[in-house]
Amino acid sequence: MSILLAVLLFALLFIVAAAATIFVFGPLLVLQPHLRTREWYSTFTELLEPRDAGLPQEDLVLTTDEGYTLSCWFVRQPAKARGTIVYLHGVGDCKIGGVPYARMFFGKGFNVFLYDSRRHGASEGPYCTYGFHEKRDLSLVLDYLKSRTEAGVERIGVFGTSMGAAVALQSAAVDSRIDAIVAEASFTDLRTVMVDYQKRIIKLPWHFLRNLAMSRSQKLAGFKARFVSPIHAVKNVNKPVLFIHGTDDTRIRSEYSRALYDNANQPKELLLIHRGDHTDLLNVGGSDYERRIMEFFEKYLAD
């Protein structure tokens, strides 16, 4: 009996310690993820700004309703554009990751707009909320683009990867100015993917730990996690969507894009990149990956 009591006591103390740790540090991991920087990118690439890729670059700052500044780049066609594509980066990343895409889109005749999401890169803001507040930031960007009548913005597409894809889908459900969406490696809803991250990082499956972290996170950042749900939002998106996912994604499971595709309205497409992980689809997918993206945007923005 004493051994059993000791085991039960140890288990109880372990659960209490895990809960206390999650309560203190969980919201920091959720709301303030580790960020990639310009210095990090400079260790393996020289493409740190659009001008490094030979592209025309306008440096801009937009200000949110809360007063946070968003650092932006506008890559504008010298003549009439075929449309405009907004690049949305993933969690922990920044707009630098979109420079290769800007080169690809610009080369096909599109304007490109890139910006650092709140609490990322050179933008301000204390917390990341995975689309709850960020969808309003995208609407702010659309307001700005629509004001640039001389730039030939016209139809607007959004290319979002990971968190950026989730933001794009949530935004398209409430802002009809988005004409086409490429959603790469999106999650289905925040609560589900947080359990996945918890299992991978701290190796504990219990949902109550997720709930503990999310409850405090919601209070700190002023948002509701249950409303961060691309799979709910996509049912209200009535614009074409191309879903993309790597079959070997180690961060966000590819079945999430399958589920999003199944719940989406027509027209819709699904592209699975064989052996693609979370952040290497441009390299692994190669010319077929680029061709599918450009054919999609050319069909729904340019034609």
C-alpha positions in Angstrom: 0.0 0.0 0.0 2.8 2.4 0.8 4.4 1.9 -2.6 1.0 2.5 -4.3 0.5 5.7 -2.2 4.0 6.8 -3.2 3.3 6.2 -6.8 0.0 8.1 -6.6 1.6 11.0 -4.7 4.4 11.2 -7.3 1.8 11.2 -10.1 -0.2 13.9 -8.4 2.9 16.1 -7.9 3.9 15.6 -11.5 0.5 16.7 -12.7 0.5 19.7 -10.4 4.0 20.7 -11.6 3.1 20.2 -15.3 0.0 22.3 -14.8 1.9 25.1 -13.0 4.6 25.1 -15.7 2.0 25.3 -18.5 0.1 28.0 -16.6 3.2 30.2 -16.4 5.0 29.4 -19.6 2.2 28.2 -21.9 0.8 31.6 -22.8 4.3 32.8 -23.6 4.8 30.0 -26.1 1.3 30.6 -27.6 1.2 34.3 -27.8 4.9 35.2 -28.1 6.5 32.5 -30.4 10.2 32.5 -31.2 10.9 34.8 -34.1 13.1 34.4 -37.2 15.1 37.6 -37.8 16.9 39.3 -40.6 20.2 38.0 -39.0 18.8 34.5 -39.1 18.0 34.7 -42.8 21.3 36.3 -43.6 23.2 33.1 -42.6 21.9 31.3 -45.8 20.5 33.8 -48.3 21.2 37.2 -49.8 17.5 37.8 -50.6 16.6 39.9 -47.5 14.4 42.5 -49.3 12.7 42.6 -52.7 15.4 44.9 -54.1 17.9 42.2 -53.5 16.0 40.1 -56.1 16.0 43.0 -58.5 12.5 44.1 -57.7 11.1 47.6 -57.3 10.4 48.1 -53.6 8.3 50.6 -51.6 8.8 50.6 -47.9 5.6 51.4 -46.1 4.2 51.5 -42.5 0.5 50.9 -41.8 -1.1 51.5 -38.4 -3.8 49.3 -36.9 -6.8 50.5 -34.9 -4.8 49.7 -31.7 -1.9 51.9 -32.8 0.5 49.1 -33.7 2.6 49.7 -36.8 2.9 47.0 -39.5 6.1 47.0 -41.6 5.3 46.5 -45.3 6.8 46.2 -48.8 4.9 47.0 -51.9 6.4 45.6 -55.1 4.6 47.4 -57.9 4.5 46.7 -61.6 5.9 49.6 -63.8 3.0 49.1 -66.2 -0.5 47.7 -65.8 -0.5 44.8 -63.4 -2.5 41.6 -63.9 -3.7 41.8 -60.3 -2.2 42.0 -56.8 -1.1 39.2 -54.5 -0.6 39.7 -50.8 1.9 37.4 -49.1 1.2 36.2 -45.5 4.0 34.5 -43.6 3.8 31.8 -41.0 4.1 31.9 -37.2 7.5 33.0 -36.0 8.5 34.0 -39.6 8.6 37.4 -41.3 8.1 39.0 -44.7 11.6 38.1 -45.7 10.4 34.6 -46.3 8.2 35.9 -49.0 10.9 37.4 -51.2 11.3 34.4 -53.5 7.5 34.3 -53.9 7.5 38.0 -54.7 10.0 37.4 -57.4 7.9 34.6 -58.9 4.6 36.6 -58.8 6.2 39.8 -60.1 7.8 37.9 -63.0 4.3 36.9 -64.1 3.0 40.4 -64.1 1.4 40.8 -60.6 1.9 43.5 -58.0 3.0 41.9 -54.6 2.4 43.2 -51.1 4.3 41.7 -48.2 4.1 42.7 -44.5 5.2 41.5 -41.1 2.2 40.2 -39.1 1.7 41.9 -35.7 4.3 40.8 -33.1 6.5 39.5 -35.9 9.5 40.9 -37.8 9.6 44.7 -37.7 5.9 45.1 -36.9 4.6 46.1 -33.4 2.1 44.3 -31.1 2.6 42.3 -27.9 0.8 39.1 -28.9 0.1 36.8 -31.8 -3.5 35.5 -32.0 -3.4 33.4 -35.2 -6.0 35.3 -37.1 -8.4 36.6 -34.4 -6.9 40.1 -34.6 -4.7 39.5 -37.7 -7.7 39.3 -40.0 -8.5 42.9 -39.3 -4.9 43.7 -40.1 -5.3 42.1 -43.6 -8.4 44.2 -44.1 -6.3 47.3 -43.3 -3.9 46.2 -46.0 -6.8 45.8 -48.4 -8.0 49.3 -47.6 -4.6 50.6 -48.4 -4.3 48.7 -51.7 -7.7 49.8 -52.8 -6.6 53.4 -52.2 -3.7 53.0 -54.6 -5.8 53.6 -57.7 -2.8 54.5 -59.8 -1.1 51.1 -59.1 -3.6 49.0 -61.0 -4.4 46.8 -58.0 -7.8 45.6 -59.3 -8.4 41.9 -58.3 -6.6 40.8 -55.1 -5.3 37.3 -54.3 -3.7 36.1 -51.0 -1.0 33.6 -50.6 -0.7 32.4 -47.0 1.5 29.8 -45.5 0.9 28.1 -42.2 -0.5 30.7 -39.9 -0.7 33.0 -42.9 -3.0 30.5 -44.6 -5.2 30.4 -41.5 -5.4 34.2 -41.5 -6.2 34.3 -45.2 -9.1 31.8 -44.8 -10.5 33.6 -41.8 -10.2 36.9 -43.5 -11.8 35.7 -46.8 -14.9 34.6 -44.8 -15.6 38.2 -43.8 -13.9 40.4 -46.5 -15.3 39.9 -50.0 -12.4 42.0 -51.5 -10.2 38.9 -51.5 -10.8 37.3 -54.9 -8.6 34.1 -54.6 -6.7 32.3 -51.9 -3.8 29.9 -51.9 -3.7 28.4 -48.4 -0.5 26.4 -47.8 -0.1 24.1 -44.7 -3.0 25.6 -42.7 -4.4 24.2 -39.5 -8.1 23.5 -39.0 -8.6 25.3 -35.7 -6.3 26.7 -33.0 -7.4 24.4 -30.2 -6.7 21.3 -32.2 -3.3 22.3 -33.4 -2.2 23.4 -29.9 -2.8 19.9 -28.7 -0.5 18.6 -31.5 2.2 21.1 -30.5 1.8 20.2 -26.9 2.3 16.5 -27.6 5.3 17.2 -29.8 7.1 19.7 -27.5 6.3 18.5 -24.0 5.2 15.0 -24.8 2.0 15.2 -22.7 -1.4 14.5 -24.4 -3.8 15.9 -21.7 -6.3 18.4 -23.1 -6.7 20.1 -19.7 -3.1 21.4 -20.0 -4.0 23.0 -23.4 -7.2 24.4 -21.9 -5.2 25.9 -19.0 -2.7 27.6 -21.3 -5.4 28.8 -23.7 -7.6 30.2 -20.9 -4.9 32.5 -19.6 -3.7 33.3 -23.2 -7.2 34.5 -24.1 -7.3 36.8 -21.1 -3.9 38.3 -21.8 -4.4 38.9 -25.5 -8.2 39.6 -25.5 -9.3 36.9 -28.0 -11.4 33.8 -28.1 -9.6 30.6 -29.3 -12.8 28.9 -30.4 -13.2 31.6 -33.0 -9.8 30.9 -34.5 -11.2 28.2 -36.8 -10.3 28.1 -40.5 -12.4 25.0 -40.9 -15.5 26.9 -39.7 -14.5 30.0 -41.7 -13.9 28.2 -45.0 -17.6 27.2 -45.1 -18.3 30.9 -45.5 -15.7 31.6 -48.2 -17.3 31.9 -51.6 -14.1 32.6 -53.5 -11.7 30.0 -55.2 -9.2 28.4 -52.9 -6.1 26.3 -53.7 -5.1 24.2 -50.6 -1.5 23.0 -50.6 0.2 20.7 -48.1 3.3 18.6 -47.9 2.6 14.9 -47.3 5.4 14.7 -44.7 4.7 17.8 -42.8 6.1 17.4 -39.3 4.4 20.5 -37.8 0.8 20.6 -39.2 -0.6 17.4 -40.4 -1.6 17.2 -44.1 -5.0 15.8 -43.3 -5.9 19.2 -42.0 -5.7 20.6 -45.5 -7.7 17.6 -46.7 -10.4 18.4 -44.1 -10.4 22.1 -45.1 -10.8 21.1 -48.8 -13.7 18.8 -48.0 -15.5 21.6 -46.1 -14.8 24.3 -48.7 -17.1 25.6 -51.3 -16.4 25.3 -55.1 -14.3 26.3 -56.9 -11.5 24.6 -54.9 -8.3 22.6 -55.6 -6.0 20.5 -53.5 -2.3 20.0 -54.2 -0.3 17.6 -52.0 3.5 17.8 -52.4 5.0 14.3 -52.1 7.6 14.2 -49.3 7.1 17.9 -48.6 7.6 19.1 -45.0 6.3 22.3 -43.5 8.6 25.0 -44.9 10.3 23.4 -47.9 7.5 23.2 -50.5 9.0 25.8 -52.8 12.1 23.6 -53.1 10.6 20.1 -52.9 7.6 21.0 -55.2 9.8 22.5 -57.9 8.3 23.6 -61.2 5.0 21.8 -60.8 4.4 23.5 -57.5 5.1 26.9 -59.0 3.1 26.1 -62.1 0.0 25.1 -60.1 0.1 28.3 -58.0 0.6 30.6 -61.0 -2.1 28.9 -63.1 -4.5 29.3 -60.2 -3.8 33.0 -59.8 -3.8 33.7 -63.5 -7.2 32.0 -63.8 -8.9 33.8 -61.0 -7.1 37.1 -61.0 -5.8 37.9 -64.4 -8.3 36.4 -66.8 
